[in-house]
Amino acid sequence: MSMRSLWGRWFAPRPRLRVPLAVALVLALGAGGWQAYARFTEDDDGPREWTKGPYGKAPAALGKSAPGRPGETVRALDQVPEAIVGGLALYDGTTGDGGTRLTAVDLRTGRTYWEYGRDAYLHDLEIGDELAVLWWRDGGLTAVDLRTGKPRWRTEGPRRSTDRHHGLVTNITVMDRTVLVESQKELWALSSADGKRRWRAAPPKGCEEWSPVDEALPLREVYVVEAGGCPDDPALDDDPQTDRMAQVGLDTDTGTVRWRFPHDAAIQPYLPANGTTLVLAPARRGGGMAVTDVSGRRPGIRTLPFPDGERGRGATAHTLVAQADDGPDALRGYALADGRRRWTHRAATGTRLGRALVADGRVYVVEQPFMVAGLRTPAGPSRLLVLDAERGGLRYSVGLPELDRSGSGAAPQLVPSHAGDGVVAVSWDRMTSTVDADVLILTDARP
């Protein structure tokens, strides 16, 4: 669940209730499959859904993985994209009459490749490698093909809570074969190909709800999700302040619970280390990390030391990369085998490190001067650093041009917002600045 979508869910206006004549007719006929088509295509006011483009051949990615020497500028964009997939930057926004627009921009040319829109309010959005899945306020789902901008399928989503606040908390995870759509009441697995429901799952026995605050994580034969309101666990000392959470492994084919492990972490993402291991850090109040391993015949979880006040940024097969929340002067790597610190990288004197991003065995982080709230640009140069995630060694660095920002907000930081498909994107952090600002797209420097 992105900060963008969370903000939009709390503060966007509520949609008008409109019931097309076609929908009423189909409901009377009992043709559920036709219902979805009618409600998504037109109403009394005319067309509700459109696609403009695609214009030309689909832009290819600039590479297959995150670049090791991102020293060449591809393009500077004037707004942070929702996602970068292949050679496209994806943006979501609103139309003048309260509808929703999703736009794909060619990274090489900066031109619009396609635009999809619907005259309806958006509830949630998630973008995968081939699809963008939009969950509407009226309960419907639309999957848009990223190569064409045209809908691949439309269907209805799971029930959401009727509570005004709880009903806002949902999540979508888009994978190659499956789209997981999750509310607090239930979780659905849909086929990526046609949107047909493969299975549905209620919260596990003893737990009150799903906790859809982050994407589900696929491991071998399971999807790892989180449940809330679970029974107190003696291992967690029955602390009344705990969130009584559980990490749950659902069978990918049936949705049945394979295993569950309790924890009391605050809102933390699951960090994939490889195809069979994930890390939760911190795993409880007061520190500690939890490493879940499903590589053997029986899944297991081990708790290792991890400092209080630090937060995991990403993981490799052997190392967790972490930063302190209140001391952005260093990055550290911790061994997943025993929790011991393997390396430390400190910022140069007079600078700080922005929030790091881990991708393809590398750590991307911007070393930058301290920024004062209200200033448009930092008082000094910044550099993008590329570290070896396993050993912490500096592999590459490049100076960054000034990236302008407008408006006001908290003292911002420069962060890598994307690393993959041959590019790294560097922008002002959307969590510490409420403004749209420049985004620099970098790719491997030519030899």
N, C-alpha and C positions, 0 to 999 in steps of 0.2 A: 504494500500500500504506500504510494508515494506521497510526499508532502503536498505536491500539487493537487492530487485527488482528495486528500484529507481536507485541505483548505476549501476546495470546491464543494465538497459534500456539506460542510458546515455553513457556508456563507452564500452559496448560489441560491437564486430564487426557486421557489417550488414550481413545478410545471402546471400548466392549465390542464384540466381534465377534459379530453375530447374523445368521444366515442363515434367513430365513423359508421355510417350506415352499412358499409360492406362488412364490418366486423359483426354488427348485430345480426345481419343476415346469415353469416357463416356460423355464428354461435347457435342460431336457431336451427341450422342444418346439422350442427354437431360435428362439423368437419374441422378438427383441431389443427391439422396441418395447414389448411387454407387460412385459418385465423391469423397465423403469424405473418403470412404473405400480405394479407389485406391491411393489417394495422401498420405495417412498415412501409407501404408504398404510397398510399394516398388517403386523404380524408376530404371533408367537405370543402376545404380551402385549396385543394390541388395537391400536386406532388409533395411528398414529405422527405424524399430521399433522392440523392443525386450523386453522380460521379463525373468529374471533368478530367479528361485524359484517359489513359496515359499518353504522354507526348514523347514519341520516339521509343528507342530500345531501352530496356531496363538497365540502369547504371550498375556496373559491376563494382564489387568491393575493391579497395585499394590493396588488399592483402588478405591472408588467411588467418592471421593471429594478431596480437598486440605487437606494435613495432618495437624493435630493440634499440633503434637509433632515431628517434622522432625529431629530426632536425630540419625538415623541410615543411614549409607552410603550404597546406592545400587551399585553405580558404578561411576567412574570418566571417563569422555569422553574427547577426545583431540580436539574436535571441537564443536562449538555451533550449535545445530540442528535447522533446520527451524521450527520444531514443535515437540511436544511430544504428542502422541495420544495413549491411552491405555498403552500397554507395549512396544510401539515402539518409537524410535527416528528417525525422518525423516530428511534426508539431500538431498540437491540438489547441483549439480555440473556439470562440463562439461567433455566430452570425449576428447580424444587426437585430434580428427579430427573436433572439433567444435560442436559436438552434445551435447545433454543434458542428464544427468543421475539423477534419483531420487532413493535414497537408503533407505530402512527401516532396522534399527538395533534393535535387541532384547536388551531391557534395562538390563535384568538380566544377559545375557551372553556376551553382547558386539559383538555378531556375526551378520553377515548380514542375514536378514530373506528373503528379496527379493530385486531385483534391476530391475528398469524399465528404458529404454532408448529410445531415438529417435534421429536420425541424422538430427537435426534441431535446430535453435536458439530459446531459450525461451524468451517470452515477459513478462509474468506474471505467478504467481503461488499462489494458496491459498489451504490450507489444512484444511479439516473439520474433523468431527468425523468418517466418513466412506469413504470419497473420497478426493483425491488430484486432483484439476482441474488445468491443464496447458494450457495457452493461448500462442500459437506459433506466431512467427513473421510473418508467412505466413497467419495468420488470423484464423487458425483452433483451435479447443478446444479438449482436451482429458481429460476424467475423469478416473482416475486410482483407482481401488478398493484397499483400504488399507489392506484388509485381504489377498489378493492374489498377488498384484502388477500388475494385468492384467487390461487392459482397459475395462471399463464398457460400455462406449459409446464414439463416436467421432462426432463432428458436426462443423459447422462454427460459428464464433463469430460475434458480431455487428461491424459496420463500425467504424474505428478509424480515427481521424483527419489526414489529409494529411500533416499538419504542423509538421515539424521534432520534435519540442519540445512538442507541445500539444498532438501529437499522442502517446507520451510515457506515458501519464497520464491515467491510467486505473485502474479498481478495480474488484475483484471477491469476492463474499461472498458466502460461502458454508454452507447451512443449511440442516436440516433433509430431507425436501421434495423438496426444491427449491435451485437452484444455480442462483444468480444474477450476471450478467456480464455487466459491465458498462464502457462505454467510454464517452468522452465529448459530443458525438453526440447523443447517444441513450443508453437505458438500456433494457436488455433482462432478462426475468425470464424463466429459463429452468427447466425441471423436473429432479430431482436428480436421478430418476430411469432409464430414457432412453435418457435424453438430449433433448427431444422435447421441442420446444418453447411454453410456455403457453401464454405469452403476451410480448409486447414491448412498451416502453414509450419514447417519445421525451421529451426534457426539457419543464417544464411548461410554460404556456403563459406568455410572458414578460421577461423570463429569456433566456440568450443566450446559456447556456450549463449546463450539469451536471458537478459536481465538485467531481470526483471520487478519492479523496485523502485518504479516509478511508473506512472501511467496512460499508455496510448498517446495520441497526439495526432493528431486528424484534420486534415490540410491538404487542399488541392485534389488530389483523385484519389489520395491516399496516406494511409496510417496511419504515423505516425512512432513507431518503437519502438527499443529499445536492445539491442544484443548485446554479450556479453562474451567474454573469452578470445580476442580477435582478434589477427592478426599484428601485430608491432611495426611502426610507421610511421616512416620516416626524418624526417618533419616534426616528430615528437614527440621526436626525439633518442634514441630507443630507451632511454628512462629505465627502468631495471629496477623503479622504484617505481610506474610507471604501471599503470592498471587495464586497459589495452589494450581500450578500449571502441570501439563504432562506433554512430553514429546511422544508422538504416536506414529507408528509405522503402519500404513495401510497397503494391503496387497494391491499391486497395480492392475490386476485382472478382475478382482472381485470387490475391492473396497473394504474387505474384512480387516479387522485389527490383527496384525501379526505380533506386535509388541508395543509396550508403552513404558516410558521412564519418567518419573516425577522430577520436577525442578521448581525453583522459586525465583527464576531470573526475572528482572524487569524486561521491558520490551527489547529483545535482542534478536537479530537475524541469525539464522543457521548458516554457517560458513562451510561450503563444501571444500574438503581437502583433496579428495579424489572420488572415484565412482562408488566407493564403499564406505567412506568415512566423512563425518561432519563434525564441526566444532561449535560449541556454544560458550562464549567467553565475554563477560563473566557469566557463570552459571547460577550464581546465587548472590544475595546481598553479602558484601564482605569479600568478594573475589572468588577465585577458583574457576577452572574451566572444565567442561564436560566434553569428552570425546566419544562419539558413538561410532562403533565399528560393526558392519554387517557382512564382513568378508568371510567369516567362518560359518559353521553349520548353525550356530546360535548367535543372535545379535548380542552385543555387549556394550556397556558404557562404563568408562572409567573417569574418575574425577582427579584432576591434577592441580598443583599449585598455580595460582595466577594472581598477580597483585591487585589489590583493591584500588579502584580509581582508574584503571586502564580498560581499554575496550578493543576487542578484536576487530581488525580491518579486513582480513582475508587470510587464507591458508593455502599451503601447498601440501604435498603428500607427507611431509615431515615437519613443517614449521608453521606456527601461528604468528602472524604479523600484528602488532598491537601498538597503540598510542595512548598516552594519558589524556583524559578529557580536559584537565585544567593546566597541563604543562606541555604545550605543543613544541617542545624543544628537542624531542628525540623520538625515534622509531626503534622498536625492539622486536626480536624474533625469539620465540619460545618453542622448544622441542615438544612435539606431540607425544613422544615416547614417555617422557618423565616430567615435563613442565619446566625444565631448566632453561635459563636464558642462554641463547646461542650467540646473539650478537646485539649490538647497539649502534645506531647511527644518529649522531647529534647534529643539530642545525649549526651553521656557521655563526660566529659572534655577531650579535645585532640583528639576527633574523629568526624566523620561526618556520615551522613546517606545517603546511596545511593538511587537511584530512587526506590520508593516503588511499590509494586504490591498488588492489592486487589482481593481476591478470597474467595468465600464461607463465607463471613462475617468476614474474617481475613485480617490483613495487614501483608505482608512479606517485611522485609527491612533488609539490612545488615549495621550494625554499624561497621565502619572501620576507620583506621588512614588515615590522608590526604596523598595522593599519589603524588609524583613528576614525571613529564613527563620524560620518558626514563628509569626509574627504572623497573626492572623485577618483583619485589615483594614489597609489602607494608612494611613499617618499623614498624611492630607491628601486633598483632592478630586482627582478625575480628570475629564478632558474627552475626549469623542470628537471628533476633528477630521476634516473632509472637505476634501481638497485636490484641485486640478486636476492630473491626472497629467501632462499635457503641459507645463504652465508652473509647477507647484508652488505656485500661489497658494492661500491659505486661502479656501474657499468657505462653510464653515459650521462651527460648533462648538457643543457642548451639554454641560452638566455632567451627570455620571453619579452616581446614588445609590451608596451603599456596597453592594458585592456580597459577601455573606458567604461564607466558605469554612471547612471543618472539616478536622481531621486535620493532618498535617505533610507536609513535602516541601521541595523546593528553593524558593528565593525566587521567587515566581510573578510573572507579569505579566498585565495585562488586555489582551486582544486581540479584534479583530473576527473571529469564527469563521465568519461567513457574511455575504454581501452579495448580494442578488438577490431577485426575487419580491416587491419592494416593502418588504423589511425588512433591517435589519442586526441581527445577533446579537452581543452583547458578553459575554465570559465569561473566566474564569481559563484561562490557557493549559494545555492538557493535557500539553504537552511539558515544562513546568517545575513541574507540581504533580500529584501522584498522587491527588488527591481529587476527588469530585464537588462541584460548587459551583453557585451561582446563575448563571443566564443571563438577560440582559436583551434583550428583543426590541423594537426601535425601528422606527417607520415615519415617513413624511413628516409634519412638523408641519402642522396645518391653518392656512390663511391667516388 
